[in-house]
Amino acid sequence: MSSPTAPTGPGRRPESGAPGGARPRGTDTTPRTDDATPRTDSTPRTDTTPRTDTTPRTDATPRTAAARRGTWPVVAAVAAGMVMPVQARLNGELSHRLDDGIAAAAISFSGGLVLITLIAAFSPRLRAALRTLGGAARDRRLPRRYLLAGVLGGTFSLAQSTAALATGIAVFTVSVIAGQTLGGLTVDARGIGGGPRRRPGGRRLLGAAVILVAAVVSALPRLADTPAPATILLPALAAVAAGFLLGLQQSLNGAATAASGSPLAATWLNFLVGAVFLGAALGVKTLFQEGQGGAGLSGHALPTDWWVYLGGACGVLFIGASAFLVRRIGVLLLSMALIAGQLACSITLDFAVPAGSRAPSLLTVLGALLTFVAVWIASRRPRGATARSKGRP
């Protein structure tokens, strides 16, 4: 008779050593198999959702991505600004050898036009962008007056070759920076060129004020060499106007970039118009000098050193980068970042390859550092924007 506590059914083999075929509880394999399930089940160990939940980190991801989107254009603008002193050195050397600043500016623009045209010849995408730009102008999607942005760049080159001689480099630099700052504030506030309107908040105004102070501080060592104030007033105002027009040019180039889909298309148009404008200015100057009994064009032969003609290539980099970045950070912040890069590279060049007998002073270095402080102030996001990015009250 089977034990009532452990009946053996058909096909069930009693455990050895158990009286009457009964299976002791300690040797029953079914509980061990069931007990092993939680230990071998990967669900409890891999279900680490509460501990490794990425929700808090995904909240930070938009903030990090937004910060990167806001930082890299500023860094790129600073790098683009570093091209300007190199271009100024090259154009200055060419002007010195030709003894004609307008001729040097015209050659520089023409060289940039030749370079960007060669790029277009081997780039189907750029040629398509130029056709798109022409179509946008014909359809009035891009105002036709925006196509004359190159005249503004040419005007700035003329100011460099004329007003700077009357005011001195220090006053000219401060005046241009003041004009760029005023132009950036105006263009951003009114949305000129079709860009988004950016009201001059407290941070942007503070950054603009700091960069003006930085310009004055950096120029203080050279202000003693300037002529009498009465003699430089009108040329200084002309330099302010040139700086203002430079900011307007960047906005119009940004509109051409948006219409064509390529900053190189806007750059090509800018160099074409600028070269024609400067060529016409050179022709008028020549005719005027000949009418006054002068020699017209200078009798100096063109330099044979190839590197003095690289100013146009620097201009292609500078204008192309500005056209690409202006819609992303606005004219004011773009101008400030360009100024910071310009002053930093100028000091580096003065130490590495001095152009004169005077090395950069401590005030000049301090002014350059202040420009970076100004850019940092103007580029900081308000706290409200950070809170909104978190999605929390």
C-alpha positions in Angstrom: 0.0 0.0 0.0 1.4 3.4 -1.1 2.1 6.1 1.4 -0.7 8.6 1.5 1.7 11.5 1.8 3.6 10.9 -1.5 1.6 8.9 -4.0 3.5 7.9 -7.1 1.6 8.4 -10.3 2.2 6.6 -13.6 5.5 7.5 -15.1 6.8 9.0 -11.8 9.9 7.2 -10.6 10.3 7.2 -6.8 13.5 8.7 -5.4 16.1 6.2 -4.3 16.5 6.0 -0.6 12.9 7.2 0.1 10.8 4.7 1.9 7.8 3.5 0.0 8.9 5.4 -3.1 8.2 8.8 -1.4 10.3 11.8 -2.4 11.7 13.7 0.4 10.9 17.5 0.3 14.6 18.3 0.3 15.2 16.3 -2.8 12.2 17.4 -4.8 13.6 19.0 -8.0 10.4 20.9 -8.9 10.8 23.5 -6.2 14.5 23.9 -7.1 13.6 24.4 -10.7 10.9 26.9 -9.8 13.2 28.6 -7.3 16.0 28.9 -9.9 13.7 30.8 -12.3 13.9 34.1 -10.4 17.7 33.7 -10.1 18.3 32.9 -13.8 15.6 35.2 -15.1 17.3 38.2 -16.6 14.4 40.4 -16.1 15.1 41.5 -12.5 18.8 42.1 -13.2 18.4 43.8 -16.5 15.3 45.8 -15.6 17.3 48.7 -14.3 14.9 51.3 -15.7 14.5 53.1 -12.3 18.3 53.2 -11.8 19.5 53.9 -15.3 16.5 55.8 -16.5 17.8 58.3 -19.0 14.9 60.7 -18.7 16.9 63.2 -16.6 19.8 63.0 -19.0 17.5 63.5 -22.0 16.3 66.6 -20.4 19.9 67.8 -20.4 20.5 66.7 -24.0 18.5 69.6 -25.6 20.3 72.1 -23.4 23.6 70.7 -24.3 22.8 70.6 -28.0 21.4 74.1 -27.9 24.5 75.3 -26.1 26.7 73.7 -28.8 24.5 75.2 -31.6 25.0 78.6 -30.0 28.7 78.2 -29.3 30.2 76.9 -32.5 29.0 79.8 -34.8 30.6 82.2 -32.3 33.9 80.3 -32.4 33.7 80.1 -36.2 33.2 83.9 -36.3 36.2 84.5 -34.1 38.3 82.3 -36.5 36.9 84.2 -39.5 37.9 87.5 -37.9 41.5 86.3 -37.6 41.7 86.3 -41.4 41.1 90.1 -41.6 44.6 91.2 -40.2 46.3 88.8 -42.6 44.3 90.4 -45.5 45.1 93.9 -44.2 48.9 93.0 -44.1 48.8 91.6 -47.6 46.7 94.5 -49.1 48.9 97.0 -47.2 52.0 95.5 -48.7 50.5 95.6 -52.2 49.4 99.2 -51.7 52.8 100.2 -50.5 54.5 98.6 -53.6 52.0 100.2 -56.0 51.8 103.5 -54.1 48.0 103.4 -54.7 45.5 102.1 -52.2 42.5 102.1 -54.5 44.4 100.1 -57.1 45.5 97.6 -54.4 41.8 97.2 -53.3 40.7 96.7 -56.9 43.3 94.1 -57.5 42.4 92.3 -54.2 38.7 92.2 -55.1 39.5 91.1 -58.7 41.7 88.3 -57.3 38.9 87.1 -55.1 36.5 87.2 -58.0 38.9 85.0 -60.1 39.3 82.5 -57.3 35.5 82.1 -56.6 34.8 81.9 -60.4 37.3 79.0 -60.7 35.6 77.3 -57.8 32.2 77.8 -59.6 33.7 76.3 -62.8 34.4 73.0 -61.0 31.4 73.0 -58.7 28.0 72.1 -60.3 26.4 72.8 -56.9 27.7 76.4 -56.8 26.5 77.0 -60.4 23.1 75.7 -59.5 23.1 78.0 -56.5 24.0 81.0 -58.7 21.1 80.1 -61.0 18.8 79.9 -58.0 20.0 83.3 -56.8 19.3 84.8 -60.2 15.8 83.3 -60.3 15.1 84.6 -56.8 16.1 88.1 -58.0 13.9 87.9 -61.1 10.9 86.6 -59.1 11.4 89.4 -56.6 11.8 86.9 -53.8 15.1 88.6 -53.2 15.0 92.3 -53.4 17.2 93.4 -56.3 18.9 96.1 -54.2 20.3 93.3 -52.0 22.4 92.3 -55.0 24.5 95.5 -54.5 26.0 94.4 -51.2 29.4 94.3 -52.8 29.3 98.1 -53.2 29.2 98.3 -49.4 32.3 96.1 -49.1 34.0 98.2 -51.7 33.1 101.4 -49.8 34.8 99.9 -46.7 38.0 99.2 -48.8 37.9 102.8 -50.1 37.7 104.0 -46.5 40.7 101.9 -45.5 42.7 103.5 -48.3 41.6 107.1 -47.7 40.2 107.8 -44.3 42.7 105.7 -42.4 45.5 107.9 -43.8 43.9 111.0 -42.4 42.8 109.7 -39.0 45.6 107.2 -38.2 45.1 103.5 -37.6 44.0 103.9 -33.9 41.2 106.4 -34.5 40.1 104.6 -37.7 39.9 101.2 -35.8 37.9 102.7 -33.0 35.6 104.5 -35.4 35.0 101.4 -37.5 34.2 99.3 -34.4 31.8 101.9 -33.2 30.1 101.8 -36.6 29.9 98.1 -36.7 28.4 97.9 -33.2 25.8 100.6 -34.1 25.1 98.8 -37.3 24.7 95.4 -35.6 22.3 96.8 -33.1 20.2 98.5 -35.8 20.1 95.7 -38.3 19.3 93.1 -35.7 16.5 95.2 -34.1 14.8 96.0 -37.4 15.4 92.6 -39.0 17.0 94.3 -42.1 17.9 91.7 -44.7 15.1 89.4 -43.8 16.8 88.0 -40.7 15.0 87.4 -37.4 14.6 90.4 -35.3 16.7 90.5 -32.2 15.8 93.1 -29.7 18.8 94.7 -28.0 18.4 93.2 -24.5 20.5 94.1 -21.5 23.2 91.5 -22.2 23.6 92.6 -25.8 23.8 96.3 -24.9 26.3 95.5 -22.1 28.4 93.5 -24.5 28.3 96.3 -27.1 29.4 98.8 -24.4 32.3 96.6 -23.3 33.5 96.1 -26.8 33.6 99.8 -27.4 35.6 100.2 -24.2 37.9 97.5 -25.4 38.5 99.2 -28.7 39.4 102.5 -27.0 41.7 100.7 -24.5 43.5 98.8 -27.3 44.0 102.0 -29.2 45.2 104.2 -26.3 49.0 103.6 -27.0 48.6 105.0 -30.5 46.1 107.8 -29.9 49.0 110.1 -29.0 50.2 109.8 -32.6 46.9 111.0 -34.2 46.5 114.4 -35.7 44.6 117.3 -34.1 40.9 116.4 -33.4 39.5 119.1 -35.7 41.4 117.7 -38.7 40.2 114.1 -38.2 36.5 114.7 -37.4 35.1 114.2 -40.8 37.4 111.2 -41.7 36.5 109.6 -38.4 32.7 110.0 -39.2 33.4 108.5 -42.6 35.0 105.5 -40.8 32.0 105.2 -38.5 29.7 105.1 -41.6 32.0 102.5 -43.3 31.7 100.3 -40.2 27.9 100.7 -40.2 27.7 99.7 -43.9 29.9 96.7 -43.2 27.3 95.4 -40.8 24.6 96.1 -43.4 26.6 94.2 -46.0 26.8 91.1 -43.8 23.0 91.2 -43.4 22.4 91.5 -47.2 24.9 88.7 -47.9 23.0 86.6 -45.4 19.8 87.2 -47.4 21.5 86.2 -50.6 22.7 83.0 -48.9 19.2 82.2 -47.7 17.8 82.7 -51.2 20.4 80.7 -53.0 21.2 78.1 -50.4 24.9 78.6 -50.6 27.2 81.2 -49.0 29.6 80.9 -51.9 26.9 82.2 -54.3 26.6 85.3 -52.1 30.4 85.6 -52.0 30.7 85.4 -55.8 28.1 88.1 -56.2 29.7 90.2 -53.6 33.1 90.0 -55.3 31.7 90.7 -58.8 29.9 93.8 -57.7 32.7 95.0 -55.5 35.3 94.5 -58.2 33.2 96.5 -60.7 32.7 99.3 -58.2 36.4 99.6 -57.3 37.4 99.4 -60.9 35.1 102.3 -61.7 36.5 104.2 -58.7 40.0 103.6 -59.9 39.0 104.8 -63.4 37.5 108.0 -62.0 40.6 108.6 -59.9 42.8 108.1 -62.9 40.8 110.5 -65.1 40.7 113.1 -62.3 44.5 113.0 -61.8 45.1 113.2 -65.5 42.8 116.1 -65.7 44.8 117.8 -63.0 48.0 117.2 -64.9 49.0 114.2 -62.8 50.3 110.9 -64.0 47.0 109.0 -63.5 47.9 105.5 -62.6 51.1 105.1 -60.7 54.1 104.1 -62.8 55.0 101.2 -60.5 55.2 97.8 -62.0 53.1 95.0 -60.6 55.0 93.0 -57.9 56.3 89.6 -58.9 55.9 88.1 -55.4 52.8 85.9 -55.7 51.9 86.1 -52.0 51.0 89.8 -52.1 48.0 88.8 -54.2 46.5 86.5 -51.6 44.4 89.2 -50.0 41.5 88.2 -52.3 41.6 84.6 -51.1 41.4 85.9 -47.5 38.4 88.0 -48.5 36.7 84.9 -50.0 37.1 83.1 -46.6 36.0 86.1 -44.6 32.9 87.1 -46.7 31.8 83.4 -47.2 32.0 82.7 -43.4 30.2 85.9 -42.6 27.4 85.1 -45.0 27.0 81.6 -43.6 27.0 82.7 -39.9 25.0 85.9 -39.9 21.6 84.3 -39.9 22.6 82.0 -37.0 24.0 84.6 -34.5 22.9 88.0 -35.8 24.9 90.9 -37.1 25.8 92.3 -33.7 27.2 89.1 -32.2 28.9 88.3 -35.5 30.6 91.7 -35.6 31.7 91.4 -32.0 33.2 88.0 -32.6 34.9 89.2 -35.8 36.4 92.1 -33.9 37.7 89.8 -31.1 39.4 87.5 -33.7 40.8 90.5 -35.5 42.4 92.0 -32.4 43.7 88.7 -31.2 45.3 87.9 -34.6 46.7 91.4 -34.9 48.5 91.1 -31.6 49.9 87.7 -32.6 51.1 89.0 -35.9 52.7 92.0 -34.2 54.7 89.7 -32.0 55.5 87.0 -34.6 56.0 89.2 -37.7 56.4 92.8 -36.5 55.4 95.4 -39.1 56.9 98.3 -37.2 59.3 99.1 -34.4 56.7 99.2 -31.7 55.5 96.0 -30.0 52.0 95.6 -28.7 51.5 97.2 -25.3 49.9 95.8 -22.3 46.8 98.0 -22.9 46.5 96.6 -26.4 46.5 93.1 -25.0 44.0 94.0 -22.3 41.7 95.5 -24.9 41.8 92.3 -26.9 40.9 90.3 -23.8 38.0 92.6 -23.1 36.6 91.9 -26.6 36.3 88.2 -25.7 34.6 89.2 -22.4 32.1 91.3 -24.5 31.4 88.3 -26.8 30.8 86.1 -23.8 28.4 88.5 -22.3 26.4 89.0 -25.5 26.3 85.3 -26.4 25.0 84.1 -23.0 21.5 82.8 -22.9 19.0 84.3 -20.5 18.0 82.2 -17.5 14.4 82.1 -18.7 15.5 80.4 -21.9 17.4 77.7 -19.9 14.3 77.1 -17.7 12.1 76.8 -20.8 14.5 74.3 -22.3 14.1 72.1 -19.2 10.4 72.0 -19.7 9.9 72.7 -16.0 8.2 75.6 -14.2 
